[in-house]
Amino acid sequence: MRKRHIKLTPQLAKEFVSISSKCDFDIDVFYNRVIIDAKSMLGVLGLDFTKTLTVQYQGYDQVFEQMIDRLAVA
């Protein structure tokens, strides 16, 4: 299980969901006590983009990893 911290914008959120949807493993986004399916456009767009989000997933996809690296917060 991998966990990464990311920051999103509305435009990047659309790309994030699109890339996540192509993965054959579950991807969850955590904000406080809320868990959102990363493949849900409505769920992800409903998040607070001013906060750091935690992405948790188990699996590997090169395109998804590149996206996460771009969005990663130190």
Protein Blocks (a to p, Z undefined) as FASTA:
>chain_A
ZZddddddfklmmmmmmmmmmpcbdcdddehjbccdfklmklmmmpcfkbccddddeddd
fklmmmmmmmpcZZ
